[in-house]
């Protein structure tokens, strides 16, 4: 529900709300939070709440460190695991400069700008994420181990699948927060799970994905477990993807509806645009060194290609009918900043429409076993952070979407991360120390 500021204040008074969580994320999607008392909410809605941006990775230097969080009232969420008395609600926030102007490096606002461009072209973009994660046991001190919760496989049931009750609790919590789960099941890896929630507009979808990660980690911890969204926490097992499903609506109709019959020029150009730009936006879709352990293995793509239903492709058109027809981009992983990822993906698709790009021929083969004579005709996805960084650094498209300052800051951190990785003697230890507890 899209609440107004006055409706939010009434909700707080009527529902014994005592604490307010103000949520935002850094350039890399890491979630941050300030908690205020309910009495401070009216002031926060009008004037914002100041925080030290110098302490947030990539934001500001110490000379001009003050920034302001302004809650977006439309994003009100109740935290079901913090019931009354003293109920807790949360908001996602706009990040502003002290003079009230929007902060140029606020990735949520960058996505909002791309959505405005989409609206101007007459389209509404609907986005849904399929986000996989692993559940691990913890030790006697409550710290995570690398022992998965179970040894189940794809769609297994209890007792092979021991995560069913956790998924049920996650789904019920999401429902109470207004996020609608549709499907949940055990995935291919031991202790690996997937929960798919209903698509929505792009900004809400990104907000919901951030909320989903918080809920998964919270519910897992309450059950003595640790949830990891690391792309490849177990190097010999399937990686965790974040497949992004997209459709476009114009005048109330899904423009992807007829693509199965090859009769949708707009949808085909949208897909062609995304195919053309995926290599240069990969550092935002697969942003950590561990991401490149996943690509090209266990149904994760390795090439720029598409086809219907085929799970070895970068983009596939899943089997669906009517208004549910969509495209699925299979390369992103859960370590991404969803606001930047969605902004770049949608902008690439819109560019494809504007240029009237033709969709290349479908690759109707299993690319994991395909003959080299075929695969060498396809553009490969980057196979390392360094390669992905170079492609983004040279991209006028990326710079045009997210801005020169954000691109420069983002890549400066990623270059240091890639350098640290290249100097690591034990790659597995590097992954565990750098990412396991934090992604």
C-alpha positions in Angstrom: 0.0 0.0 0.0 1.3 3.5 -0.9 0.8 5.4 2.3 1.0 9.2 2.5 2.8 11.0 5.3 -0.4 11.8 7.2 -1.6 8.2 6.9 1.8 7.0 8.2 1.5 9.2 11.3 -2.0 8.0 11.9 -0.9 4.4 11.6 1.8 4.9 14.1 -0.6 6.3 16.7 -3.2 3.6 16.1 -0.9 0.6 16.2 1.4 1.2 19.2 4.4 1.8 17.0 7.4 2.9 19.2 10.4 2.4 16.9 11.1 3.4 13.3 13.8 1.9 11.1 15.1 4.1 8.4 16.7 1.9 5.8 19.1 2.6 2.9 22.0 1.0 1.2 25.6 1.9 0.2 26.8 1.8 -3.4 27.2 -1.9 -3.2 23.8 -2.8 -1.9 24.9 -3.4 1.7 21.9 -2.5 3.9 22.2 0.2 6.5 19.8 1.5 9.2 19.1 4.2 11.7 16.5 3.7 14.4 14.4 6.5 15.7 11.7 6.8 18.3 8.1 7.2 17.0 7.9 10.7 18.4 10.6 11.7 15.9 8.9 10.4 12.8 7.0 13.6 11.9 10.2 15.6 12.0 12.0 12.9 10.0 9.3 13.0 7.3 9.6 16.8 7.0 13.3 17.4 7.6 15.0 14.1 7.5 17.6 12.6 9.9 21.3 13.4 9.6 23.9 10.8 9.4 27.7 10.6 8.8 28.1 9.8 5.1 31.9 9.6 5.5 31.4 6.3 7.4 29.4 4.8 4.5 31.6 3.1 1.9 31.9 5.3 -1.2 29.6 8.2 -0.1 31.4 11.3 1.1 34.8 12.5 2.4 35.2 13.7 6.0 35.2 17.4 5.1 31.6 17.3 3.9 30.3 14.3 5.7 26.7 15.2 6.7 23.9 13.7 4.7 20.1 13.4 5.3 17.8 10.4 5.3 14.2 11.2 4.4 11.7 8.3 4.8 9.6 7.5 1.8 6.1 7.1 3.3 4.9 4.8 0.5 7.3 2.1 1.7 5.9 1.6 5.2 6.6 -1.9 6.4 5.6 -3.6 9.7 8.4 -5.8 11.2 6.4 -9.0 12.2 9.3 -10.3 14.4 9.1 -7.1 16.5 5.4 -7.2 17.7 3.7 -5.0 20.2 4.0 -3.6 22.7 6.6 -1.3 21.2 5.9 -2.4 17.6 8.6 -1.6 14.9 7.9 -0.3 11.4 10.4 0.6 8.7 10.8 2.7 5.6 13.2 3.0 2.7 14.7 6.4 2.5 15.7 9.0 0.0 19.3 10.3 0.6 19.6 14.1 0.3 22.3 16.7 0.7 21.9 19.2 3.6 20.4 21.7 1.2 17.6 19.3 0.4 18.7 18.3 -3.1 18.9 14.6 -4.0 22.3 13.0 -3.5 23.7 12.1 -6.9 25.1 8.7 -5.6 21.8 7.5 -4.2 21.3 4.3 -6.2 17.6 4.1 -5.3 17.1 7.5 -7.0 19.1 6.5 -10.0 16.6 3.6 -10.5 13.8 6.1 -10.1 15.2 8.2 -12.9 15.3 5.3 -15.2 11.7 4.4 -14.3 10.7 8.0 -15.2 12.4 7.6 -18.6 10.4 4.4 -19.0 7.2 6.2 -18.1 8.0 8.9 -20.6 8.2 6.3 -23.3 4.8 5.0 -22.3 5.9 1.8 -20.6 5.6 0.3 -17.1 8.3 -2.1 -16.3 7.4 -5.1 -14.1 10.2 -6.9 -12.3 10.4 -10.0 -10.2 13.5 -11.6 -8.7 14.1 -15.3 -8.1 16.7 -15.2 -5.3 18.6 -18.4 -4.1 20.4 -18.7 -0.8 22.1 -21.3 1.3 21.3 -22.2 4.9 24.3 -23.2 7.1 24.6 -24.6 10.6 26.2 -22.5 13.4 28.6 -23.4 16.1 28.2 -23.3 19.9 29.0 -19.6 19.8 26.4 -18.9 17.2 29.0 -18.2 14.5 28.4 -19.6 11.0 30.1 -22.8 9.8 30.5 -24.0 6.3 28.3 -27.1 7.0 25.0 -26.8 5.1 21.8 -27.5 6.9 21.0 -30.6 4.8 22.0 -32.8 1.9 18.9 -32.3 -0.1 18.6 -31.6 -3.9 16.2 -30.0 -6.3 12.6 -30.1 -5.0 13.5 -32.7 -2.4 11.2 -33.2 0.6 11.8 -33.9 4.3 13.9 -35.6 5.6 16.4 -34.8 2.8 15.1 -31.2 2.8 15.3 -29.7 6.3 14.7 -26.2 5.3 10.9 -26.5 4.8 9.9 -25.0 8.1 12.3 -22.1 7.7 11.0 -21.3 4.2 7.4 -21.5 5.6 8.2 -19.0 8.3 10.0 -16.7 5.8 6.9 -16.8 3.5 4.5 -16.0 6.3 6.7 -13.1 7.5 6.9 -11.7 3.9 3.1 -11.9 3.6 2.7 -9.9 6.9 5.0 -7.3 5.4 2.9 -7.0 2.2 5.3 -8.9 0.0 3.6 -11.8 -1.7 5.6 -15.1 -2.0 4.5 -17.4 -4.8 6.8 -20.4 -4.8 9.3 -21.9 -2.4 11.4 -25.1 -2.6 14.7 -26.7 -2.0 17.2 -26.0 -4.7 20.0 -28.2 -6.3 22.7 -27.6 -3.7 22.9 -29.0 -0.1 21.1 -26.5 2.1 20.2 -24.4 -0.9 16.8 -22.8 -1.1 14.7 -20.6 -3.3 11.7 -18.4 -2.7 10.0 -16.5 -5.5 7.8 -13.6 -4.7 5.3 -11.8 -6.9 6.6 -9.2 -9.5 5.9 -5.5 -9.0 7.0 -2.2 -10.4 10.8 -1.9 -10.6 11.4 0.3 -7.5 9.1 -1.8 -5.3 10.8 -4.9 -6.6 14.2 -3.6 -5.5 12.9 -2.6 -2.1 11.2 -6.0 -1.7 14.4 -7.8 -2.6 16.3 -5.9 0.2 13.5 -6.7 2.6 13.6 -10.3 1.5 17.3 -10.6 2.3 16.7 -9.1 5.8 13.8 -11.5 6.5 15.8 -14.5 5.3 18.8 -13.7 7.5 16.6 -12.8 10.5 14.5 -15.9 10.4 17.5 -18.1 9.9 19.3 -16.6 12.9 16.2 -16.9 15.0 16.3 -20.7 14.2 20.0 -21.0 15.0 21.1 -21.0 11.4 23.1 -18.7 9.1 21.8 -17.6 5.6 24.3 -16.8 2.9 23.6 -14.9 -0.3 27.2 -15.4 -1.5 27.1 -16.4 -5.2 29.3 -19.5 -4.6 29.7 -20.4 -0.9 30.5 -24.0 -1.7 32.9 -24.2 -4.7 31.9 -27.7 -5.7 28.2 -27.1 -5.5 25.7 -25.0 -7.5 25.9 -21.3 -7.1 23.1 -19.0 -6.0 21.6 -16.9 -8.8 19.2 -14.0 -8.7 17.3 -14.4 -12.0 15.6 -11.2 -13.0 12.2 -11.5 -14.7 11.0 -8.5 -16.7 7.9 -7.6 -18.7 6.7 -4.3 -20.2 3.2 -3.0 -20.0 1.8 -0.4 -22.4 -1.8 0.8 -22.2 -2.5 -2.0 -19.7 -1.2 -4.8 -22.0 1.9 -6.9 -21.7 4.0 -6.2 -24.8 5.8 -9.5 -24.3 2.5 -11.4 -24.8 3.1 -12.4 -28.4 6.9 -12.9 -28.3 6.4 -16.7 -28.2 5.0 -16.5 -31.7 7.8 -14.1 -32.8 5.4 -11.2 -33.1 6.5 -8.5 -30.7 9.0 -6.0 -32.1 9.1 -3.9 -29.0 9.8 -6.9 -26.7 12.4 -8.2 -29.1 14.2 -4.9 -29.3 14.1 -4.6 -25.5 15.8 -8.1 -25.1 18.3 -7.2 -27.9 19.3 -4.1 -25.9 19.9 -6.1 -22.8 21.9 -8.7 -24.7 24.1 -6.0 -26.2 24.9 -4.3 -22.9 25.2 -7.2 -20.5 29.0 -7.6 -20.8 29.6 -4.0 -19.8 27.2 -4.0 -16.9 28.3 -7.3 -15.5 30.4 -5.8 -12.7 27.1 -4.5 -11.4 25.2 -7.7 -11.9 28.1 -9.9 -10.6 30.0 -7.5 -8.4 32.4 -9.7 -6.3 35.3 -11.9 -7.1 33.3 -15.0 -6.0 30.6 -14.2 -8.6 32.9 -15.5 -11.3 33.1 -18.9 -9.8 29.4 -19.3 -10.6 29.1 -18.1 -14.2 29.3 -20.9 -16.8 28.6 -23.7 -14.3 25.4 -25.4 -12.9 23.0 -23.6 -15.3 24.6 -20.2 -14.9 25.3 -18.6 -18.3 28.7 -18.1 -19.9 27.7 -16.5 -23.2 25.5 -13.6 -24.6 22.7 -15.7 -26.0 18.9 -16.3 -25.7 16.2 -18.8 -26.5 12.9 -20.1 -25.3 12.9 -22.1 -22.1 16.6 -23.1 -22.4 18.3 -22.7 -19.0 21.8 -22.6 -20.5 21.2 -19.1 -22.0 21.8 -15.6 -20.7 18.2 -14.8 -21.4 15.4 -17.2 -21.8 11.6 -16.9 -22.4 10.0 -19.2 -19.8 7.0 -21.2 -20.7 4.0 -19.0 -19.8 0.8 -17.6 -21.4 -0.8 -14.3 -21.9 0.0 -11.6 -19.3 2.5 -13.9 -17.6 4.9 -14.0 -20.5 8.3 -12.4 -19.6 12.0 -12.5 -20.2 14.4 -14.0 -17.6 17.9 -12.6 -17.3 20.0 -15.4 -15.6 23.4 -13.9 -15.0 22.8 -11.7 -11.9 23.6 -13.0 -8.5 22.3 -12.0 -5.0 25.5 -9.9 -4.1 24.3 -7.2 -6.4 22.9 -3.7 -5.5 19.4 -4.3 -7.0 18.8 -0.6 -7.6 21.9 -0.2 -9.8 21.3 -3.6 -11.4 17.7 -2.9 -12.3 18.5 0.6 -13.5 21.2 -0.6 -15.9 19.1 -3.6 -17.1 16.0 -1.5 -17.8 18.0 1.3 -19.4 19.7 -1.2 -21.7 16.3 -2.5 -22.8 14.9 1.0 -23.4 18.0 1.8 -25.5 17.2 -1.3 -27.6 13.7 0.0 -28.2 14.9 3.4 -29.1 17.4 2.1 -31.6 15.0 -0.6 -32.9 17.6 -3.3 -32.3 16.9 -6.6 -34.0 17.0 -9.7 -31.8 19.7 -12.1 -32.9 18.8 -15.7 -33.7 18.0 -17.9 -30.8 20.6 -20.4 -29.7 18.4 -23.5 -29.3 21.2 -25.8 -28.0 22.7 -26.8 -24.7 25.6 -24.4 -24.5 27.3 -26.4 -21.8 27.8 -29.3 -24.3 27.7 -27.3 -27.6 30.4 -27.6 -30.2 33.1 -25.1 -30.1 32.3 -24.1 -33.6 29.1 -22.6 -32.2 30.2 -21.2 -28.9 33.1 -19.2 -30.5 30.6 -17.3 -32.5 29.0 -16.0 -29.3 30.2 -13.2 -27.1 31.4 -14.5 -23.8 30.5 -13.0 -20.5 33.4 -11.6 -18.5 35.2 -14.4 -16.6 36.8 -12.2 -13.9 36.4 -9.0 -12.0 39.2 -7.4 -13.9 37.6 -8.1 -17.2 34.2 -6.9 -16.0 35.8 -3.7 -14.6 37.5 -2.9 -17.8 34.3 -3.2 -19.9 32.4 -1.0 -17.5 35.2 1.6 -17.4 35.1 2.0 -21.1 31.3 2.1 -21.4 29.7 5.4 -22.3 26.4 3.6 -21.7 27.1 2.9 -18.1 28.4 6.4 -17.5 25.2 7.8 -19.0 22.9 5.8 -16.7 24.6 6.1 -13.3 26.8 9.1 -13.8 30.5 9.6 -14.0 31.1 10.2 -10.3 29.3 7.0 -9.2 31.0 4.9 -11.8 34.4 6.3 -10.8 33.9 5.6 -7.1 32.3 2.2 -7.6 35.1 1.0 -9.8 37.8 2.4 -7.5 36.6 0.1 -4.8 36.2 -2.8 -7.2 39.7 -2.4 -8.5 41.1 -2.6 -5.0 39.0 -5.7 -4.3 40.2 -7.3 -7.5 43.8 -6.5 -6.6 43.4 -8.0 -3.1 42.0 -11.1 -4.7 44.8 -11.5 -7.2 47.3 -11.3 -4.4 45.5 -13.9 -2.3 47.4 -17.2 -2.0 44.3 -19.2 -1.1 41.2 -18.1 -3.1 38.8 -20.2 -1.0 40.1 -18.5 2.2 39.8 -15.1 0.6 36.2 -15.8 -0.3 35.3 -17.0 3.2 37.0 -14.1 4.9 35.9 -11.3 2.6 32.4 -12.4 1.7 30.9 -15.3 3.6 29.6 -13.4 6.7 28.8 -10.2 4.8 26.8 -11.1 1.7 
